[in-house]
Amino acid sequence: MFYVPDGTERAGFYECEDCGTRFLDIKIAPRITCPYCGEEPDMEIGPDDEMPEASEAAKLIQMVEGEDVEKYDVLLSLAITGGDYEWI
């Protein structure tokens, strides 16, 4: 699968408020960092640097379970990969 590993039974369906991208992730939380426009902060800072903040702009739309995980993964990846859609 494109977004989550094969055999994943539960995943979160997210939409980023900054870039508008929708994606699946194995993490399930109300908000996570967008893998496309967000960056995990580099916590190795010097004495004069400010403490970085993690921008959690991706909001959980719904939790997807069972065989729906594979269906969502294929549908979301079609636009990016131009994948095979004959299963529909």
C-alpha angles and dihedrals in degrees: 000000000000106000104022133028120269113273096028109157099188132030139160120244108215139184122200114228092206104048101014094232118151119211146153124246133181089226113087114202135129090254134012137172113275111245091213107047105008127080130207106239119252103240094194099097133162127234093266097044125098120243107262121234125219111234107219099189099148111095124202111247097179144332113251121207140184121353091350089075091067093044093051090046093053094045094048093046095051093080093048102039102025085230133179113289100178093111091072 
